[in-house]
């Protein structure tokens, strides 16, 4: 979910031959294109410097891919690391980033050295919980921060969106504005400088004037034949993607049209662990299994149950090893690993893309392999962890990112595993509970984009700054080189979003830059006013489609009849929602809602969304209350649950009866003795 702000706009006319924009400067505002984390970071930073900002997003809601990020945000030398005694440094993080694929050291240095202040800024200014720290693939220290609840991407991005909304409300739209369903299609220039943008909303053309910060993301969901993906990586066109359909490279194309240089467009990251939903294996858009699942000890195995790679290696490496081995591939978390990342596991199971197995024996049975295979694989892994702890420098295999490894399955690939977490011996496997997901490679991130300076300024083909044009987030190229480390996408958004915001503010405000507290601008209100309830006419119209409803409410059996893309209902906390018209606008994609069509999605909804999301952004979807009745019909359509033997049930019921008789007799004796009165006996029952 994101902003649902709707503005009343009047189209500004401009001549076909171009308009003299010099009268627009000094500019009175900055223009941010893209309402994901990069855009919202930039917008908040401009406000912190005393500026004004307008955010344009072509989707119905802000949030973008940022809101789907699952692992966390990287940061070195953060307050959280120091509190936990984690030994990390900017120098070590920079070394890991360069080893991970980055080629432009000066740009990578900005990413890294801004990381600690970026994470601390999120915690201090937006009261975010980033108290958990994990080590992801390619990192020499635990530095990927997340909170205890919900996906970090959603939590962080939503907090920044809320701040802009609060400032918009408190200032009456003077200091901040959000315009959604606004598709930018042209940058306006004057004498070589970018001075505004042209966009289309509701079929009409509008302009905004001021310097522009592009935060519009990559092109990982554009499968058209003239797309940047088709041009630069046609070999990947057959793969599924984790990207939202808005990721079509608009910002890159607009930048190139005004002379901006682009680089590394051929470097498209394929993430190894897209989640496969059984029964919908061919879905083009897939949810992503957070890399943190491997960080807490998750193991990757092939169809025969063999480990084949270093689970903490670079993403391109793990993907490459998967293509050399036999699918389906499974990501397996033992009990300790599952408990450390419990929230993620529960969410994935709720979405039907992860399955719980009561034991290794049950897992082996479903895979069609002997449980001894899993026992042997875990024994090798466990023994390697013990040897690594005892003698970390003299293993027989090269380790990643450096040193030596004792782990044979990964060591044979030349990328040996040296960091082990939540390891169990083979002797535990047969009876050990596991959470398991089937995974497959998916298009995930575009490392290439517009070339930027260390100040987030967009450069032309001669390496010269284009005045008035900045870029932050996935739209900017050259930050990660040919491979991005896990946890650095959110970091890229915040590090370079803050850089772009302050540099742009200095560019158009000059000496008028004034340090400003966001909390002051947002006013005293804790949050934005909740939107009004659904209009009676709409609720009545929706109720007319069912035998009962409206004031009488709907039964779960009635809700269960509405399970298609053209007719989709869900239940949230006792309220029935008709989300049919909302599917196309949902930032998380249609599948995220359709998975729960006809069901009560309250638990899974709360895992991701703040409690006020529906009232703020989709109040018209609420069509009535959930009432009792029809549960038997719904239960009858659900998979059968194996019942215990009849003998056990009989004995259990007999025991209950005996206990009840004894308790009744004791109460009778106590009452006779005057120890309790009759009324209180019922009050405490």
Number of C-alpha atoms within 10 A of each C-alpha: 24 25 23 18 17 12 11 5 10 10 11 11 10 12 7 6 6 10 12 12 16 12 7 13 13 12 17 15 26 31 26 28 28 30 33 30 33 37 37 31 29 37 32 25 26 30 26 21 22 19 27 22 28 23 24 26 27 20 24 21 22 32 29 30 28 25 24 22 22 24 27 29 28 31 32 30 21 21 17 21 22 12 9 11 9 16 14 18 18 19 13 16 26 20 19 18 26 21 18 24 17 23 17 13 17 11 20 23 21 20 29 27 19 21 26 23 18 27 24 19 15 18 17 11 14 16 12 18 17 22 15 16 23 22 23 28 24 21 27 19 21 19 28 25 24 26 16 13 16 21 23 26 25 24 22 29 28 24 19 24 24 18 23 27 23 25 24 22 20 19 15 11 17 14 21 27 24 24 25 23 20 24 21 23 15 19 23 23 21 14 10 12 16 22 25 24 23 17 20 17 16 8 8 12 18 19 19 19 21 26 28 26 29 30 31 31 33 31 30 29 24 21 19 12 11 9 17 22 25 15 13 14 14 14 10 17 17 11 16 21 27 23 29 20 19 20 19 22 22 21 29 29 17 18 27 15 12 17 15 23 21 23 16 20 22 17 20 24 21 27 24 27 28 25 26 25 18 12 7 9 12 12 13 14 21 28 24 26 27 20 24 24 26 24 24 23 25 26 25 25 24 17 15 18 23 19 23 21 27 29 30 30 23 26 24 20 19 23 20 15 17 21 12 9 16 14 15 16 24 24 24 24 26 24 17 19 23 23 13 14 18 16 15 23 24 19 20 20 16 18 20 16 22 26 19 17 18 15 20 21 21 18 25 20 12 10 15 12 15 14 19 16 15 22 21 17 18 22 19 17 23 19 17 20 23 14 16 21 14 10 13 16 14 14 20 14 22 22 24 25 21 13 15 22 28 28 27 21 20 26 23 15 16 16 26 29 30 29 22 18 14 16 21 20 15 20 13 15 23 18 13 19 21 24 24 24 27 24 24 26 27 27 24 23 24 27 28 27 30 28 27 28 18 16 19 29 25 29 23 19 12 9 13 14 19 19 20 21 27 32 38 35 30 30 28 34 27 23 34 29 21 20 26 25 23 27 27 23 25 27 26 28 30 30 29 29 31 27 26 30 33 23 20 30 28 17 17 20 20 11 9 12 18 15 13 15 14 20 16 10 21 21 14 10 11 9 13 17 12 13 15 12 16 17 13 12 9 14 21 16 12 18 20 12 9 13 8 13 22 18 12 12 19 26 19 23 18 21 24 22 16 18 18 12 17 10 14 24 27 27 25 19 13 14 18 27 25 24 23 21 13 16 19 15 14 20 23 20 17 16 18 16 21 20 15 22 25 25 22 21 18 15 13 18 20 15 16 18 16 15 10 14 16 19 17 20 18 19 17 21 25 24 28 23 20 22 15 11 13 15 13 11 13 18 11 9 9 9 7 8 6 6 7 8 8 9 8 10 12 11 11 11 11 12 11 11 12 11 12 12 11 11 11 11 12 12 16 13 12 12 14 11 10 9 10 14 12 12 8 9 11 8 7 6 5
